[in-house]
Amino acid sequence: MSHEFETVRLDREGPIATITLNRPERLNAINHAMPRELEQAVAAANLDPEARILVLRGAGRAFCAGYDLDWGTRAEHDSEAARSWDPVLDFVGMSENVRCFMSLWHSRKPVLCQVHGWCVGGGTDLALCSDLILAARDAQIGYPPARVWGVPTSALWAYRLGMENAKRLLLTGDPVDGETAERIGLVYRSVAPEELEREVRALAERMALLPTNQLVMMKLLVNQMYENMGLRTTQILGTVFDGIARHTPEGVAWRELALEKGVKAALAERDGPFADYTARRR
């Protein structure tokens, strides 16, 4: 089975269905189409009776570099130019993205996430909505929009990491490498980059030995605990706060900087002081 969308590709080999984020020229950055096509691919894999395990990965040099800011900042600016900000309309739009990301969480069949290169910003929503994350040791995982212009809408950091490490990462926006991510429990396992695909495949094949009905029940059993802890409510708050973050004085100023000087310059200004701090600590 193989199906190619505009931004993702779905393939199946034996019991393993692989969903590949397929915008390598943009480091698989999220545009308007990707969340909806991801949801469609997850649905198709779940309907395939031969598929038991899903693997989510990225084509090219990175898993996912977050939202495509060239597209996102201009879309935000154009909508602002046409009308004043409507927080409820903003919430409705971002909620649609969260619903699509959560198709990974709600997938009846388990989802393994294969992370290499950058997994930042909105890319972490995709990873954290998956069931198990395996990462290259040199992968970079984090939420730099925590510094300005964003809040994690899927809101899974604290659920997966606990309070201390979630606050450490979200109160700085600092990324961690794959090895550190394994140590703090953000990913299941980190391996050498050249071993990543083989390691993911081996785990997927091991899990595929279980009957599909057992896989479905075990996943539902664990996920239900987090839903009982209020995951849905936390996601509503995260999605509302994300809209606010893009419309604070600092958020608007950063967007205007990106439009004036380009996204790379704006990112350098946002991230530079933190990089300098890290260098001073070494």
Secondary structure, 3 states (H helix, E strand, C coil): CEEECCCEEEEEECCEEEEEECCHHHCCCECCHHHHHHHHHHHHHHHCCCCCEEEEEECCCCCECCECHHHHHHHHHHHHHHCCCCHHHHHHHHHHHHHHHCHHHHCCCCEEEEECCEEECHHHHHHHCCCEEEEECCCEEECHHHCCCCCCCCCCHHHHHCHHHHHHHHCCCCCEEHHHHHHHCCCCEEECHHHHHHHHHHHHHHHCCCCHHHHHHHHHHHHHHHHHCCHHHHHHHHHHHHHHHCCCHHHHHHHHHHHHHCHHHHHHHHHHHHHHHHHHHC
